[in-house]
């Protein structure tokens, strides 16, 4: 688009035409910023009234389908708004949002997935900070320093075991215990947990930690499986007696359904945040901010009821008394190549 020259005598109609011809995202980003930053006493009422006019919103997410369905049903029951959902893994929705932005197609309103996907979207200037009153009830660690995404729950990465094959009294108390020969042929790990690996190795001291995991693989081997849900199911089935990296909520859900599975966490337990963000060019800005608030309010109770580790200060979790360390998404984004290569050489390569 040709840039208008500064000219005080330029007819107003030409200025107006220029504004109308501007890419729609330009005007939309200003509108969402105004809505998202409003902190007046009538904030919620304004959001509800605006959302009623918009009638719907679009939500991209990697949250498990069954859990999304429960969240959406509760939101619709309360506000009578249609939520169009597109689900993928975090890498998938990161790619889709980035591609849509490059094509100047702004379809998504709110997104929720691994913070490792939200952080790149922030760096691409595709997220909008929301000054939600619900943030006051969120643990500080869950809020990104730039405040353009916030965790809605923590994917605690725990150790899970088959209760028919592994005695509770024999469970490892430190990572060094996994190198004992009694665990030969009994251990499993998820194929893409390089960020968990980076956190554990760093906490142990990089040189010492890498040496330990090389010893574990050389002595006992590691069965590498792709997908946390698959790994949890294999533990329950007895194919993998003990897994080093299972999502805590999946382990707890399986346990409550009667599977012969239990879990423990070698401290500090490592957690990968699942975060939400509002799109800077959200086509339904009122509904987007309303849904963002919902996820940090009523949504926290719903997630807790489904065994997720929430970020609300008001909700007790199994980790309230266990040291918990969140993966630093910004650090991992900057150092991903290094740790992916180390994970490949240390864990994946020798076991395949």
N, C-alpha and C positions, 0 to 999 in steps of 0.2 A: 504494500500500500504506500502511495506517495505521501511523504511527510509534509504536513501543512507548514508554510512559512509563517513566522511570527509577524503579524501585521495588524495593528490596532484598528485599521479601517476595514478589515475583512468582514464581509456580511455575516451576520449571525447564522443565516441559513446554511452557509458553507461549513461553519464549525459544527452545527448540528448534524449535517450530512456526514462529516468525518467521524463523529461519535457513533452514528448508526452503522457505518461501514467497518468500524473496528471489530476485530475478532471477538466473538461473544464471551470468551473466557476473561477478557480484560475487565469488562463491566461486572461480570459475575463474581470475580475474585474480590472486588471492592464490596460487593453486596454481602458476601458470606463473611468477610472480615467484620463488617458492621454488626451483623447479627450475632456472630460468635463472641464478640467482645462486649456485648451489652450486659450490664450487671445490675440493672434496675430492679426494684421490688416486684415489678410486673413481668419479669423476664419469662417465667414459665408460661404465663397466659399469652404473651406475645408469640412465643414459639408454637403453642397449640393452635392459635388462630391462624398463623401463617402456614403451619403444616396442613391444616384443614383445607386451605385453598390449594395447596400443592397436591394433596390427596395420596401421595406415594413417595417412596424413596428407593434407591438402589444400593444394595449392600453386597460388597465382595468380601469373601472370608475363607479362611482355612480351618475355622472351628468345625469340629465333627458335625455331620449333617443332623443327627438326632438332637444334638444340643442346640444347634441353630433353630431347629423347628420349635423347640420349647420356648426359646427366647422370643422368636418372632410371634408366636401365638400369644404370649403375654403382652407384648407391645401392641399388637393389633386389638386385643381385648380392651386395653386401656385407652388407646387413642383412635381406634378405627381407621388405621392407615395401612395401605397396602405396602408390603416390603417385597421388592423383587430381589431375589438372592442369586448370586453366581458364586459357586464354590470351587475352589481349587486348592492345591497346596500353596504355601506362601510364595514360593518361587514363581508359580504360575500366575498368581494375581499381581505380583510385582511386575512381571513382564507385560501383562495385559494393560495395566494402568499406564505404564511407561509408553507402550505403543500407542495407546489411545491419546495420550497427551501430545506425542509427536505428530499425530495426525489431526490435532486440534479437535478431537472428539471427546467431550466431557460427559461421561455417562454415570460414573460412580459417585455416590454421595458420601458413604462411610465405608471404611475398610477395617478388617480386623484379622490379624495373623501374627506370625512371629515378628518380634521387633527387628530381626535381621532383614525383614522386608520393608518395614515401616521406616527404618533409618535411611535407606537409599532414597525413598520417596521424599523424605524431608530434604535431603541434599539436592534433589532435583526441583525443589521449591514447589512441590505438589500437595503439601499439607497446610492446613490452617489451624493455628492455635485457637483453642476454645477456652474461654474463661468460665468454666462451669463451677457452680457452687459445690458440686459433688466432689471436687478435687480435695476439699478440706478433709474429707473422710478417707482419703487414699494414703497408703504408706508412701513416704517421700521417695523411696527407691524406685517406685513404680512410674514416676513421672520423669520423662526425658528432660535433660538439662535445658533444652531449647523449648520444651513444653508443647511441641507439635504432635506428639503422640503420648499416650499413657497406657500402661498395662491394664488389662481387665482381669487377667488371671495369670498365674505363674505355672508354667509347665515344669514342675519339679521333676528332676531326673533321678530316679531312685533305683535301688537294686531289688529285683524281684526273684523269688525262688519257688520251686514246686515243693509244697509241704509234704508230699508223699515220698520225695526223693532226697530232700535235704533237711536235716534236723536243725531246729532253731538254735540249739546250743552250739552248733558247729559253724555258725555264720561268721564271715570275716568281720573284724572290727576296724581294720585299716586296709588300705589298698595293698599294702605289702603282703597281707595274708593271701591274696589271690595268687601269689607266686608259689605257694606251697603245693607240693605234688599231689595232694589229695583232691585238688580241683582239676586235674588233668581230664580233658574231654567234657567238662561240665559247664563251661562258661560261654556266654553269648554276648553280642554287642550289636548296636544298630549301625548301619553302614555310613550314616552321614553326620554322626555326632562329633564332628571335629571341634566344635566350639566347647562342648563339655570336656573333651580331651584336653583342649588348650587350658581351660580353667583349672582342671585337676593337676595337670603337669606343672603349670605355673605356681600353684599353691605348694606343690611338693619341692619346688626348685627345678628349673627346666632340665638341667643336665641329669639330676637324680631321678626326676619323674620319667624322662624318656628312657633311661636305663631300666627302671622298674618295669615299664610296659613292654619293653623288648624282652625282658626276662619272663614276664607272664606269658607272652605269646610263644616264646621258644620252649618254655617248660610245659605249659598246659594247653596252649592253643586257644583260639577264640572263634566261635561260630558267628560269622557276620551275616546279619539279616537286614533287609531293607524294609523299613516301616516299623514304627513303635507298636502299633496295634498288632501286627503280625508277630513281633517278638514276644509281646505279652501272651498272645494265644499259644505260642510254642512253649512258653514256660508252663502255662496251665496244662498243656497236653503232655508235658514231660519230655519233649524233644530237646529242649534246652533247660537243664535243671536250674541254672542260675544265670540271670542276665544282669549286666552291669548298667544298662541304660534303658529303663522303661519309664514312661510317663506315669507319675504318681496317681493321677486321676484314673487312668486306665487300669492300673494295678488294683486300686481300691474298688472300682466298679466291678471288676472280675471277682474279687474276693467276696463282695457283698452278694454276688449272684451265685455263690457257692462253689466257685472254681477252686481247685486245690493249689491256691496261689496266695502268697503273702509277700510283704515287702519290708525293707528297712532302708536306712540312709546312712552311709558313712559320712560323718560330718567333716566340713560343712556341706550340707546338701546343695547341689547346684540347680539353679532354676533358669529356664529360658522364658522370658516374658512373652505372652501373647497380648498384643497391644491393639488399640483402635486409634484411628485418625479420621478427621473430616477432610474431604477433598477441597483443595483451594478453589476449585471451579465447580463445586457441587451444584447440579441443576435444581436440586430441591433443598435449599439452604436451611430453611426453618425445620423441615422434617429431619434433616441430617443432624443438626445440633440437638434436637429433641431426642433422637435415638442415641446419640453420644451420651447425653445425660442419663438416659434410661439404663445404659449398660453399666454405668458407674453407681447407679442407685438400686432400683428393683432388680436389675440384672445380676447384681452381686449375690443377692439371696438365692436367685434361681441357680446360678452357677455353683454356689456352695451346696445346694441341695443335691447336686449331681456330682459331688465329690471333687470339684475343682478347688484349687487353692486360690482364693480370691485375694484382692488387694485392699479390701476394705478394713479399716481399723476396727470396725464394729463386729466383725465376724471371726470366730475362733476357727483355727485350722490345725491340722496335725503338726504343723511346723512352727506353731507359736513358741514352742520350747526347744526347738532344734535350730542350731545355727544354719542360716540360709544365705547363699551368695548368688546374686543375679549376674548372669553373663552380661558383660559390657558390650552392647551391640555396636557402638561406635568403634571401639577398639578392635572388635572382631572384623568389622568391615574394612578397616585399614590394614589388618594383618591376616586376612582370610587365606591368601595364597600360601603364606608360610605354613599355617597350621593345617590346611588341607593337604599339602605335600607331606608334612610330618605324619599326619594320620594315615595317609596312603602308604608311606614307607614303613611305618611302625606297626600299624594294625591291619590294614587291608591287604597289602602286598604279600606279607609272609603267610597269611591265612588262606590264600586262594591258590 
